[in-house]
Amino acid sequence: MRPIRTCSILLLSLGAVTCAVVVPASGQRPFPPDSFINLKVLPKDIPRGELITLMASFTRALGVRCTFCHVGAENLPLDAYDFPSDEKPTKRKARAMLRMVQAINDQHLSGLEQRVDPPVRVQCFTCHHGVREPRPLQEILLTTYRAAGLDSTVAAYRALRARYYGSAAYDFGEVALADVAGGVARMDRFPDALRLLELNVELNPASVFAQRQYAQRALEGAFVERGAEAGAALYRELKARYRAEALAEETLNTVGYALLQRAHAREAVAAFKLNVELYPDSWNTYDSLGEGYLAAGDTVRAIANYERSVALNPQNAGGRRRLQELRARKR
C-alpha cells in the first residue's frame, strides 16, 4: 500500500536550510524510508521522525515545497521523488546555509559572555519569515521601481500585501512605504515619492506618521512649485484634514530644512515665516527663520530673528554663538 502523502512530511531546502536525502529502498523507494543516505550536514543517524519534522519546518520557514530542492513533481507521490539527487542548485545552497546557521548558533552565539535561559538560537525562520529570499520589503520595492517605475512598484506592493498581509513575511506598516518614498526622492523623483506617501496614508488612515510624511513632502513641493501662498494654503488644508500631531511645529520646520538642503533658500524662508506666524512664542521657529535668512544672504533679518530666539530662550547656545559670529562680521 502506498504511503499517504501529507503536508507534515513535505521536504525542502534553500537559503537557510538543508534537505536530507532519502534512501531508495529496493524497487519502490517507500516513503518515509527506514534509513537515509547522502546526509552531508545533518547527523547520519538522525531519527526518521526528527528529520521529517525538520524538513517540514524548512518548508514553512521558506514558504516552499519539496520540489524546491528535490527532484520530483508536485503531482507525484513522495515515493516517486529522487531524494538522494544533488542535481538542484537550491539543495546545494541549502547545505551551505545550514552550515552557516550551525556556525552562528554553535560558535558565535555560544561565545557570548551572557545568554538568556533558554538561549536564543537562530533558525531559518529568523531571516526568511515564510519567503524564499529574505529581502526587506523596502529593497524589493526599490528594486522594482528602478527596473519598471512607479506603477509596477505600486502593483508589486499591492500584490505582496494581498498575499502576505497578516503573516510574518513582510512588515506592511506605515514605515515601509515611507522608506521607499524616501529612496525614490533621493533619485530626484519627487512626484513619484509623493504618490507613494499618498498611498501610505490611504492604507494607514489613522497613522500620524503616514500623514506627517505625506504632509512634509507635499508642502515641500507646494512651496517650490507654486510659491509661498500655495504652500500656506496647503498647510491649512492638511491641518483641517489630518490629526493635529501630523501638522505640528516640527512639520514646517522639517519642510524648511529640506528646502534648504535642496538650495531653495527663498522657499525655505517662506516655510519658516509661516511657522513663526503659527507659533510666535517658540524660540525654535525664530532660530530656524534666522538660518533661512542667512542662507538667503539677508544678514540683517538673520540677526533680528536670532536675537528674538535668544530672548525667548537664553539657553539657546547655538543661537548665541551664531549671533556673535554675525555681529563680528559686521564690524
N, C-alpha and C positions, 0 to 999 in steps of 0.2 A: 504494500500500500504506500502511495506517495506521501511524504510528509506534508503537513499543512503549512502553507506559506502565510506568515503573519507579519505585521509591521514590527513586532517586537524583535524580529530576527533579521531586520534589514542590516546589511553590512555596507560600510563606506570607508572612504578616507580622502583627505585633501589637506589643504593648507593649515593644519594644526593637528593632524592626526595621522594614524596609520591604519592600514587594514591587515588583518591576519589572513592567512590563506588556508583554505580547507583541503584536507587530504582527499583525493578522489578514491573512493572505495572501488573494489573490483566491479567493473561494469556500470553500475547505476549511479555512482557518486552520491550516496544518500546525504541528505541534509536534515539536521546538523550531523556532522561526522563524529566518529569516536576519537579521532586524533587529527593533528594539524601538521602541515609541513610548510616550509618557506617562511617561517617566522624569523624575521631578521632584527626586530627591535623588541617585541614583546617576549616574555619568557616562553621557552619552548614547551614547558609543562603547564602552561596556564590552563585552568579548568575550563571545560567547554562552556558552562553557563556564564562564567565570568567574561569570557571572550565575546560571547554573543551579546551580553549586556553592554560591554564596552563598545562594540561596533554599533549597536543601536544608539548609544549616546552620541556617537560621532555623526550619525545621520541627523539627529535633532540639532546638534550644535551647528552644523553647516547647512541644514535645510536641503539635503540631497538624498539620493537613494543608492542602492548597491552599485548600480551601473556607472556611477560617477568614477569609481576606481576599479571596479571589477569587470571582467569580460563576461557579458551576458546581455539579455534583452528583457525589457520590462514585462513582456507578455509570456515569458518563460518561467517555469518553476525554478526555485533556487538550486535544486539538484542538477539543473542543466547548465549552471554557471561554471566558468573555468576560473575558480578562485585562486589556484596556485599561480596563474599567469601574472607576470610583471609587465605586461605589454603597455598598459596605460601610464602615461607620464604622471597623472594625478596620484597614482598609487606610490610611485617612487618619491614624489614630492611629499606625500603624506608621511613617509618614513622619516624624511629629514625634519619635518615639522614636529613629529612626535619626539625625536631626539632633542630638539630644541626645548620642548615643554619639560621633558625629563631633566634637562640641564638646569633650567630655571628653578624647578622645584627642589632638586637634589643637591645642586651646587650653590646657586646664588641665594635663594631664599633661606636655605638651611644654614647659611653662613651669617645671617643677620644676628645682631647682638641680642635682641629681644624679639620674641614672637608671641602672638596670642595663642591661646589654647582653646579649641583645636587650631592648629596653624592653617593659615590661608594657603591654598595651593592653586596654581594656575591650571586651568582646563581649556579645552578647545573653545568652549562657550565663552570663556573670559574675553576673547577677542572677536569671535565670529558672530555670536548672538543670533544664530539661525540663518546666516547668509554665507555664501561661498567665499567671497572676498571681503575681508574685514576692513572696508574703507568707510570713513565717516561720510555721512550724508552730504556734508558740505563739499567734500572732494569730488564725489560723484557728480553733483550738480554743476560745479565749476568746470569740470572736465567736459560735461555735456554742453555747457554754454560756449566754451572755446571752440568746440567742434561744430556745433549746429545752431547756436544762437538762442534767443530768449524763448521763443515758442516751444522749442524742443525741451528746453530746461524746465519750463512750467509743466509740460506734458509728462516729463520724467518724474518730477516731484509728485504730481497727482497720481501717477501710476504706482509709484512706490508707497505713497500714503494709503492708497486704496488697498494695496496688498498687505502691508506690514503694520498699519496703524494699530496700536494696542499690543504689539509684540515687543520683544526686547531688541529687535534688529536695528532700528534707527530711532533717533530722537526727533520726533516731529513737533517739538515745542517751538516757541517763537524765536529761539536763538539761531536755529539752523538757517532759516531763510534770511535772517538779518546778516549773518556771517557771509552768506553767498552774495547778498546785495552789496556788502562792503567790498568783497573781492571784485565784483563787476564794476563798482565805482572806481576802484583803483586802476581799472583798464580805461578810465575816462568814458565809460558808457553810462552816464548818469540817468538818462530816461529809462533804460532797462533796469537799473538799480531801483529806481523809484517804483516801477511796476512790480518788482519782486516784494518790495516793502508794502505796497498796497495789497498784494495777495496775502502777505503775512497778517495784516490787520483783518482781512476778510476771514481768514481761517482761525484767527485768535482774537475775536472781537472784544474780549474782556481784558486783554493784556495791555497794561500800561506801557510795558517795554515795547511791544509792537507798535503802539500808537506813537510813542515818543520817537522811535527810529524813523517811522514814516514822516512825522511832522518835521523833524530836523532836515531830512533830505528834500522834502517838498518846499520848505521855506528857503533853503539854500538855493534851490532852482528858481524860485519866485523872485528873490532879490536880484539874482544875476540876470535873469532873462526878461523880467518885467518891471523891475525897479522897486524903490522903497515903498511906494503906496500899495503896490500889489502884494509885496511881502507882508506889510502890516495887515492888509485885508485878509490874506490867507491865514495869518496867525489868529485873528479874531474868529474867523470861520471855524478853524480847527479847535479853538478853545471852547467854542459853543458845542461842538460835536463830541469831543473827546473828554476823557476824565481829566480833572484838574491837574493831577500829578504829571500827566504827559506833556503839559504846556506850562511847566513851572519856570522859575527864573533861569535855571541852568539850561533850559532848552534853547532859548535865543542866544545865550552865551556860547553854547556849543556851535550854533549856526554861525555866529560871528567869527569864531576862531577857525572854523572850516573855510570860511570865505577868505580869511587872511592867508591860510595855507595855500589857497588857490590864486593868490595875488589879486584878489578883488577887495582892495582896501576900502574903496568908496562904499561898496555894498556892505562890507563889514561894519563900517561906521553907522550906516543906516540901521542895521540889525541891533547894534549896541545902543543906539539912541532910543530905539523903541523899547528896549529892555529898561533903560533909565526911566522912561516915561511910565512904564508899568510898575517898576519897583524903585521909586525915588528915594527910599530910605536905605537902600542896600549899598554898602561901600564897594561891593564887588562889581556891581554894574558900572559904577563910575571908573573903577580901575580898568575894566575891560574897554570902556569907551576911550579912556586915555591911551591905551595901547593901540586902539584902532586909529585914532587921530595921529599918533606918532608914525604908524605905518603909512598913513596917507600924506605925511610930510607937514602936518599942521602942529608945530611945536607949541604954539600959544594955547590952543584948545587942549592939547595933551596935558600941559602943565595944570590948566584950570581943573580938569577932571581928576587928575591925580591928587590935587590939593583937596578937592571935595571928598575923595575917597579916604584920604588920611584923616580928614576932620571927622568923618563918621566912624572911623576905626583907627585910632592912633597906633594900634598894634600891627598895622599893615606894613611890615618891614620892607616888602618888595616895592610898595608904592613910595615909601620914604626914600629908598635908595634910588629909584628912578627919578624922583623929583630932584635929588641932589645932582644927579648926572645931567639932567636937562638944564637946571639953573646954571651949572658950571659952564655949559656950552654957550649960554647967552652972555657971559661976561666977556 
